[in-house]
């Protein structure tokens, strides 16, 4: 991640499940999806970002949800990013 303050942030209880995943990943050495750091850093904004993502990935459009998922997975792989 390019924002050290976000990635190094110690999640509080307000970070909810994203904070728990980050803490578990740090303890066990498992990879953590980068977006989880952002969600844990600003939980109040994560709700809005989550709604936007759902609309983009699942809303009406010319591409099926499966194709959108495939494009997102391919793009993430090209960017060496967990999807």
C-alpha positions in Angstrom: 0.0 0.0 0.0 1.2 3.5 -0.7 -0.2 5.2 2.4 1.8 4.1 5.4 -0.5 5.9 7.8 -3.4 3.8 6.6 -1.6 0.5 6.4 0.2 0.9 9.8 -3.0 2.1 11.5 -4.0 0.0 14.5 -7.7 -0.8 14.1 -10.1 0.1 16.9 -13.3 -1.7 17.8 -15.1 0.6 15.4 -13.2 -1.1 12.5 -15.4 -4.1 13.1 -14.8 -7.2 10.9 -12.1 -5.5 8.9 -10.1 -4.7 11.9 -10.4 -8.3 13.1 -9.3 -9.6 9.7 -6.3 -7.3 9.8 -5.3 -8.3 13.3 -5.7 -12.0 12.5 -3.6 -11.6 9.4 -0.9 -9.8 11.2 -0.8 -12.5 13.9 -0.7 -15.4 11.5 1.3 -13.8 8.7 -1.6 -14.2 6.2 -2.0 -11.7 3.4 -4.5 -8.9 4.0 -6.5 -7.4 1.2 -5.3 -3.8 0.8 -8.8 -2.4 0.8 -9.4 -3.7 4.3 -6.8 -1.3 5.6 -8.8 1.6 4.2 -12.1 0.3 5.5 -10.5 -0.1 9.0 -8.9 3.3 8.8 -12.2 5.1 8.1 -15.1 2.8 9.0 -17.6 5.6 8.5 -16.5 6.0 4.8 -16.3 2.2 4.2 -20.1 2.0 4.2 -20.4 4.4 1.3 -17.5 2.8 -0.6 -19.2 -0.6 -0.1 -22.5 0.6 -1.5 -20.7 2.1 -4.5 -18.8 -1.2 -5.1 -22.0 -3.2 -4.9 -23.8 -0.9 -7.4 -20.8 -1.1 -9.8 -20.4 -4.8 -9.5 -24.0 -5.9 -9.2 -26.1 -3.0 -10.6 -27.7 -2.9 -14.0 -25.3 -2.9 -16.9 -24.3 -4.5 -20.2 -21.9 -6.9 -18.5 -23.0 -9.7 -16.2 -21.8 -9.8 -12.6 -19.6 -12.7 -13.5 -17.8 -10.8 -16.2 -17.4 -7.8 -13.9 -15.8 -10.2 -11.2 -13.5 -11.7 -13.9 -12.4 -8.2 -15.0 -11.8 -7.1 -11.4 -9.8 -10.3 -10.6 -7.7 -10.0 -13.8 -7.0 -6.3 -13.1 -6.1 -7.1 -9.4 -3.7 -9.8 -10.6 -2.1 -7.5 -13.1 -1.6 -5.0 -10.2 -0.2 -7.7 -7.9 -3.1 -7.0 -5.6 -5.3 -9.5 -3.6 -8.9 -9.6 -4.9 
